[in-house]
């Protein structure tokens, strides 16, 4: 899109579904009521440099919107790069050859800057200027009023250290460095130790490759589920080589399960459907693997308790899923930190390493005992925490 030639004229740009933008994470009603206008000063060619498949300007507009800035004006007299996700998410913005003069505080930023919504939100709340953890001041912050030399005016604002990825992008080398920083910042609250130190690092090269393709995070979720179900089929045979191969497939499924979240976060493609697809797919795989391991142990002549243990593990997994769904539907005030950590524990697959080790030693029946008991301990503990949080949130009579 190109900026208009007349200084006093602005062009408004919105996608066909602007209501999508209102539902983005971090875009609550409270924040919308206290929004500040944003002016992004874009310069070619830096604004068109790409960081993880998207232009840095596109990322900055989405970050400002998700942080609660509105209206957003891109100040440029040059042709602008494609704002793919901005348009796809229906984020309204305007383009002007010269900045408007908003009354009161305003967010100002250079268009060649990588930053994330959490840090921009903090700037809007604290009226500060962003800096790196090393103390380097970055060209973004909130001014009491717009000044002609807005960069010099930012020097008078208090510095706020960035918590997420934040770096100026001025050339290809700095774009590559910013991309490495961005990927390193992508984690999930549901990550266990195995996810954090093995599964996610192993899946990261695949994430980086898929970010440049049309493959969606939801498609990756379905592939992960398919691999997990293939693993279950291998466990069900009862043969030792098939069980080891199945355990390796199950580990691969856990690795791919980290990729969908990476793609969703780095490309701003998070969605309620994707969240539920990922969660439901995980539980389908867990139930299938529990039942298949029990069937395989029975076929291999293992413990006579295998059928009962498998049934107990499957029921425990189903009850756990139901309790987690119940917890996710409760108000945020009824979700304590311990409950959140317990829910996160259900959504990771750290136990895949244990399954692999036991499969190699031909002792999968040991896992059945652990799953048969542990799954019930989990849902009972989660339910107790939910009920306790609900009772504490009730007003005293």
PLY file of the C-alpha trace (Angstrom):
ply
format ascii 1.0
element vertex 397
property float x
property float y
property float z
element edge 396
property int vertex1
property int vertex2
end_header
0.00 0.00 0.00
1.23 3.48 -0.75
1.07 6.61 1.35
-0.83 9.50 -0.15
0.96 12.54 -1.50
-0.92 15.29 0.35
0.39 15.88 3.88
-3.01 16.58 5.37
-4.66 13.51 3.85
-4.78 10.05 5.38
-5.92 6.75 3.92
-7.75 4.34 6.18
-7.18 0.64 5.73
-9.23 -2.18 7.21
-9.80 -5.77 6.30
-13.24 -7.07 5.55
-13.62 -8.54 9.02
-12.51 -5.93 11.54
-14.33 -7.69 14.33
-11.63 -10.36 14.28
-9.16 -7.86 15.64
-11.27 -7.17 18.71
-10.92 -10.76 19.82
-7.15 -10.90 19.69
-5.23 -11.86 22.85
-4.46 -8.86 25.03
-7.29 -6.82 23.52
-9.67 -6.67 26.47
-12.49 -4.18 26.94
-10.66 -2.49 29.80
-7.61 -1.88 27.61
-9.71 -0.60 24.72
-11.24 2.03 27.02
-7.77 3.46 27.84
-6.14 3.25 24.43
-3.53 5.67 23.18
-2.98 6.56 19.52
0.11 5.10 17.84
2.32 6.74 15.21
4.72 4.39 13.41
7.35 6.16 11.31
8.20 3.78 8.48
11.15 4.08 6.13
12.00 1.95 3.13
13.68 -0.44 2.92
14.01 -1.23 6.66
10.24 -1.58 7.19
10.18 -4.29 4.52
12.88 -6.46 6.06
11.46 -9.83 7.08
11.75 -11.46 10.48
10.43 -15.04 10.55
8.45 -14.68 7.29
6.71 -11.38 8.16
7.90 -7.84 7.56
9.09 -6.03 10.66
6.50 -3.30 10.04
3.72 -5.88 9.90
4.89 -7.30 13.23
5.01 -3.86 14.82
1.46 -2.96 13.74
0.08 -6.24 15.11
2.03 -5.80 18.37
0.74 -2.23 18.82
-2.83 -3.32 18.16
-2.68 -6.27 20.53
-1.19 -4.02 23.18
-4.22 -1.74 22.95
-2.99 1.17 20.82
-5.66 2.84 18.66
-5.88 4.44 16.20
-2.68 3.29 14.47
-1.16 5.58 11.84
1.80 4.63 9.67
3.71 7.78 8.75
5.48 7.40 5.43
5.69 9.09 2.05
7.17 5.96 0.46
5.54 2.75 -0.75
4.93 0.40 2.16
5.67 -3.32 2.27
2.89 -5.89 2.49
1.15 -6.02 5.87
-0.08 -9.59 5.48
-1.09 -10.44 9.04
-2.37 -6.93 9.76
-4.81 -7.27 6.88
-5.65 -10.92 7.62
-6.48 -10.07 11.25
-8.64 -7.12 10.22
-6.58 -4.56 12.11
-7.57 -0.99 11.14
-4.73 1.43 10.39
-4.14 4.61 8.44
-1.27 5.82 6.27
-0.19 9.49 6.20
2.68 11.37 4.59
2.95 13.56 7.71
1.96 12.71 11.27
-1.37 13.92 12.62
-1.30 15.93 15.83
-3.11 13.89 18.48
-4.00 15.65 21.69
-2.33 14.17 24.73
-0.06 11.15 25.12
0.91 9.19 22.03
2.87 6.02 21.30
5.64 6.69 18.77
7.84 4.05 17.14
10.28 3.54 14.32
8.90 1.11 11.73
12.15 -0.86 11.67
11.84 -2.30 15.15
11.05 -5.77 16.43
9.09 -5.78 19.66
6.25 -7.77 21.20
2.79 -6.91 22.45
3.55 -7.51 26.13
6.30 -4.90 26.11
4.25 -2.39 24.11
1.38 -2.88 26.58
3.77 -2.09 29.44
4.84 1.10 27.65
1.22 2.20 27.27
0.60 1.61 30.95
3.78 3.21 32.30
4.34 5.95 29.67
7.98 4.96 29.23
10.57 4.27 26.54
11.61 0.71 25.77
15.20 -0.40 26.20
17.04 -3.68 25.84
18.13 -5.63 28.89
21.63 -4.27 28.22
20.31 -0.71 28.53
20.25 0.24 24.84
17.39 2.66 24.27
15.03 1.63 21.48
13.02 3.96 19.20
9.62 3.28 20.74
7.82 4.78 23.71
5.01 7.01 24.94
5.36 10.81 24.82
3.16 13.24 26.80
2.56 14.98 23.47
3.93 14.64 19.96
7.06 16.68 19.20
8.76 17.31 15.87
11.95 15.62 17.07
10.20 12.70 18.70
13.40 10.68 19.00
15.03 13.36 21.14
11.83 13.64 23.17
11.96 9.91 23.90
15.35 10.40 25.55
13.59 12.31 28.32
11.24 9.42 29.09
12.03 6.79 31.75
13.47 3.58 30.35
11.61 0.28 30.61
13.59 -2.92 30.03
12.06 -5.26 27.45
10.88 -8.63 28.71
10.43 -10.13 25.25
12.29 -9.97 21.95
13.19 -6.36 21.12
15.79 -5.12 18.64
16.24 -2.53 15.88
16.14 -4.01 12.37
18.20 -1.91 9.95
19.71 -4.42 7.53
19.78 -8.13 6.68
22.29 -8.94 9.42
20.20 -7.27 12.14
17.04 -8.91 10.73
18.67 -12.33 11.09
19.77 -11.50 14.63
16.26 -10.27 15.51
14.78 -13.47 14.08
17.06 -15.60 16.27
15.98 -13.53 19.26
12.31 -13.91 18.37
12.49 -17.70 18.00
14.39 -17.99 21.29
11.62 -16.07 23.06
8.88 -18.48 21.98
7.89 -20.78 24.82
4.67 -22.11 26.29
3.48 -22.10 29.90
2.59 -25.76 29.36
6.21 -26.75 28.61
7.64 -29.34 30.95
11.34 -30.10 31.26
11.37 -32.48 28.29
9.44 -30.01 26.12
11.72 -27.14 27.10
15.07 -28.88 26.70
14.38 -31.56 24.09
11.07 -31.55 22.22
10.89 -27.84 21.39
14.58 -27.50 20.40
14.26 -30.61 18.21
11.11 -29.25 16.55
12.40 -25.69 16.11
14.14 -26.30 12.72
10.83 -27.68 11.38
9.00 -24.65 12.78
11.40 -22.28 11.05
10.96 -24.08 7.75
7.16 -24.28 7.94
6.88 -20.57 8.82
7.71 -19.85 5.18
5.03 -22.19 3.81
1.20 -22.02 3.69
0.94 -24.96 6.14
-1.21 -23.87 9.09
-0.68 -24.60 12.80
-3.96 -26.56 12.79
-2.64 -28.83 10.03
0.46 -29.50 12.13
-1.77 -30.36 15.11
-3.56 -32.95 13.00
-0.25 -34.43 11.82
0.95 -34.70 15.42
-2.27 -36.48 16.36
-1.90 -38.84 13.39
1.66 -39.74 14.39
0.49 -40.40 17.94
-2.27 -42.70 16.74
0.24 -44.56 14.54
2.35 -45.04 17.66
-0.67 -46.48 19.47
-1.12 -49.02 16.68
2.47 -50.14 17.14
2.09 -50.52 20.91
-0.99 -52.70 20.41
0.94 -55.42 18.55
2.70 -56.62 21.69
5.94 -57.25 19.80
9.15 -55.80 21.27
10.55 -54.24 18.04
7.15 -52.72 17.25
6.87 -51.31 20.78
10.28 -49.61 20.53
9.38 -48.19 17.11
6.03 -47.05 18.53
7.77 -45.33 21.45
10.01 -43.49 18.98
6.93 -42.44 16.99
5.27 -41.27 20.20
8.35 -39.15 20.94
8.21 -37.74 17.41
4.55 -36.88 17.96
5.55 -34.94 21.10
8.18 -33.04 19.11
5.75 -32.13 16.32
3.21 -31.15 19.00
5.51 -28.22 19.90
5.66 -27.02 16.29
2.01 -25.97 15.96
2.29 -23.61 18.92
5.54 -22.18 17.58
3.91 -21.42 14.23
0.79 -19.94 15.81
2.78 -17.56 18.01
5.43 -16.49 15.49
2.89 -15.88 12.71
0.12 -14.41 14.91
-2.19 -17.31 14.01
-3.43 -18.16 17.49
-7.12 -19.09 17.59
-9.61 -20.72 19.95
-10.07 -23.51 17.39
-6.33 -24.17 17.31
-6.14 -24.30 21.09
-8.97 -26.80 21.36
-7.70 -28.85 18.43
-4.30 -29.15 20.08
-5.73 -30.01 23.50
-8.28 -32.51 22.20
-5.73 -34.14 19.89
-3.34 -34.64 22.80
-6.00 -36.34 24.89
-7.11 -38.60 22.02
-3.50 -39.73 21.62
-3.06 -40.27 25.36
-6.18 -42.43 25.60
-5.21 -44.40 22.50
-1.67 -45.00 23.77
-2.87 -46.12 27.22
-5.34 -48.58 25.70
-2.82 -49.81 23.11
-0.08 -50.42 25.67
-2.55 -52.48 27.71
-3.52 -54.49 24.61
0.14 -55.04 23.76
1.02 -56.20 27.26
-1.88 -58.69 27.14
-0.76 -60.02 23.75
2.81 -60.31 24.97
1.75 -62.42 27.94
2.45 -59.76 30.54
0.70 -59.04 33.84
-2.85 -60.45 34.10
-3.88 -57.08 35.51
-3.13 -55.33 32.20
-6.76 -55.07 31.09
-7.84 -53.52 34.38
-4.83 -51.23 34.49
-5.47 -50.09 30.92
-9.13 -49.44 31.65
-8.21 -47.48 34.77
-5.66 -45.39 32.85
-8.15 -44.62 30.07
-10.87 -43.64 32.55
-8.39 -41.52 34.50
-7.34 -39.73 31.31
-10.99 -39.10 30.39
-11.80 -37.78 33.88
-8.66 -35.61 33.81
-9.68 -34.09 30.49
-13.19 -33.39 31.78
-11.84 -31.71 34.92
-9.40 -29.62 32.88
-12.22 -28.51 30.56
-14.27 -27.60 33.61
-11.38 -25.54 34.97
-10.79 -23.73 31.68
-14.43 -22.66 31.59
-14.28 -21.16 35.07
-13.65 -17.41 35.64
-10.01 -16.36 35.79
-10.38 -15.50 39.47
-11.09 -19.14 40.25
-7.91 -20.38 38.53
-5.10 -20.31 41.08
-1.44 -20.67 40.16
-1.28 -24.28 41.38
-4.33 -25.19 39.32
-2.84 -23.58 36.21
0.38 -25.54 36.67
-1.61 -28.74 37.11
-3.58 -28.05 33.92
-0.33 -27.32 32.08
0.99 -30.68 33.28
-1.84 -32.44 31.42
-1.07 -30.64 28.17
2.59 -31.66 27.93
3.99 -35.06 27.03
7.02 -35.28 29.28
6.05 -38.86 30.05
6.90 -39.83 26.46
10.56 -40.18 27.53
9.52 -42.62 30.26
7.49 -44.62 27.74
10.52 -44.78 25.42
12.83 -45.94 28.21
10.42 -48.62 29.44
9.78 -49.80 25.87
13.52 -50.25 25.33
13.76 -52.34 28.52
10.57 -54.25 27.61
8.82 -53.08 30.78
5.79 -51.19 29.46
3.58 -52.86 32.06
5.33 -50.67 34.65
4.01 -47.65 32.82
0.48 -49.08 33.01
0.69 -49.18 36.80
1.88 -45.56 36.89
-0.79 -44.34 34.45
-3.58 -46.31 36.11
-2.89 -44.69 39.48
-1.37 -41.36 38.47
-4.19 -40.29 36.14
-6.72 -40.56 38.96
-4.46 -38.74 41.41
-4.21 -35.97 38.82
-7.91 -35.40 38.26
-8.77 -35.67 41.95
-6.10 -33.09 42.81
-7.24 -30.78 40.00
-10.88 -31.04 41.06
-9.98 -30.36 44.70
-8.05 -27.24 43.68
-10.94 -26.07 41.51
-13.48 -26.50 44.27
-11.18 -24.78 46.75
-10.62 -21.82 44.41
-14.37 -21.55 43.75
-15.20 -21.48 47.46
-12.57 -18.81 48.16
-13.95 -16.62 45.37
-17.46 -16.66 46.88
-18.30 -13.42 48.76
-18.56 -13.77 52.52
-22.09 -13.76 53.88
0 1
1 2
2 3
3 4
4 5
5 6
6 7
7 8
8 9
9 10
10 11
11 12
12 13
13 14
14 15
15 16
16 17
17 18
18 19
19 20
20 21
21 22
22 23
23 24
24 25
25 26
26 27
27 28
28 29
29 30
30 31
31 32
32 33
33 34
34 35
35 36
36 37
37 38
38 39
39 40
40 41
41 42
42 43
43 44
44 45
45 46
46 47
47 48
48 49
49 50
50 51
51 52
52 53
53 54
54 55
55 56
56 57
57 58
58 59
59 60
60 61
61 62
62 63
63 64
64 65
65 66
66 67
67 68
68 69
69 70
70 71
71 72
72 73
73 74
74 75
75 76
76 77
77 78
78 79
79 80
80 81
81 82
82 83
83 84
84 85
85 86
86 87
87 88
88 89
89 90
90 91
91 92
92 93
93 94
94 95
95 96
96 97
97 98
98 99
99 100
100 101
101 102
102 103
103 104
104 105
105 106
106 107
107 108
108 109
109 110
110 111
111 112
112 113
113 114
114 115
115 116
116 117
117 118
118 119
119 120
120 121
121 122
122 123
123 124
124 125
125 126
126 127
127 128
128 129
129 130
130 131
131 132
132 133
133 134
134 135
135 136
136 137
137 138
138 139
139 140
140 141
141 142
142 143
143 144
144 145
145 146
146 147
147 148
148 149
149 150
150 151
151 152
152 153
153 154
154 155
155 156
156 157
157 158
158 159
159 160
160 161
161 162
162 163
163 164
164 165
165 166
166 167
167 168
168 169
169 170
170 171
171 172
172 173
173 174
174 175
175 176
176 177
177 178
178 179
179 180
180 181
181 182
182 183
183 184
184 185
185 186
186 187
187 188
188 189
189 190
190 191
191 192
192 193
193 194
194 195
195 196
196 197
197 198
198 199
199 200
200 201
201 202
202 203
203 204
204 205
205 206
206 207
207 208
208 209
209 210
210 211
211 212
212 213
213 214
214 215
215 216
216 217
217 218
218 219
219 220
220 221
221 222
222 223
223 224
224 225
225 226
226 227
227 228
228 229
229 230
230 231
231 232
232 233
233 234
234 235
235 236
236 237
237 238
238 239
239 240
240 241
241 242
242 243
243 244
244 245
245 246
246 247
247 248
248 249
249 250
250 251
251 252
252 253
253 254
254 255
255 256
256 257
257 258
258 259
259 260
260 261
261 262
262 263
263 264
264 265
265 266
266 267
267 268
268 269
269 270
270 271
271 272
272 273
273 274
274 275
275 276
276 277
277 278
278 279
279 280
280 281
281 282
282 283
283 284
284 285
285 286
286 287
287 288
288 289
289 290
290 291
291 292
292 293
293 294
294 295
295 296
296 297
297 298
298 299
299 300
300 301
301 302
302 303
303 304
304 305
305 306
306 307
307 308
308 309
309 310
310 311
311 312
312 313
313 314
314 315
315 316
316 317
317 318
318 319
319 320
320 321
321 322
322 323
323 324
324 325
325 326
326 327
327 328
328 329
329 330
330 331
331 332
332 333
333 334
334 335
335 336
336 337
337 338
338 339
339 340
340 341
341 342
342 343
343 344
344 345
345 346
346 347
347 348
348 349
349 350
350 351
351 352
352 353
353 354
354 355
355 356
356 357
357 358
358 359
359 360
360 361
361 362
362 363
363 364
364 365
365 366
366 367
367 368
368 369
369 370
370 371
371 372
372 373
373 374
374 375
375 376
376 377
377 378
378 379
379 380
380 381
381 382
382 383
383 384
384 385
385 386
386 387
387 388
388 389
389 390
390 391
391 392
392 393
393 394
394 395
395 396
